[in-house]
């Protein structure tokens, strides 16, 4: 989250705090939700069934899920699936992070350019 940079249309430094984060159930821990809440970022993350059962047992209310924002997450997931058509990208043969980053950049360019 610390490396996020959202470019502005005009002059000024990039934003480092998105308005909303959409993630799957794997990112629904208390620590992540507390971090997002502390930075004032809305979360569209569904709760796992064990978290729901714990909240019911303790008498707490469930976290609200912005379903419309969560549905838009599939655009990103489909992009990842298309990127993984490159076998080296899907299996991660590269040992160094910068080589893998270069491969991701090349795969994105192949998707973007006709």
Buried (B, 14 or more C-beta within 10 A) or exposed (E): EEEEEEEEEEEEEEEEEBEEBBBEEEBBEEEBBEBBEEEEBBBBBBBBEEBBEEBEEEEEEEBEBBEEBBEEBEEEEEEEEEBEEBEEBEEEEBEEEEEBEEBEEEBEEEEEEE
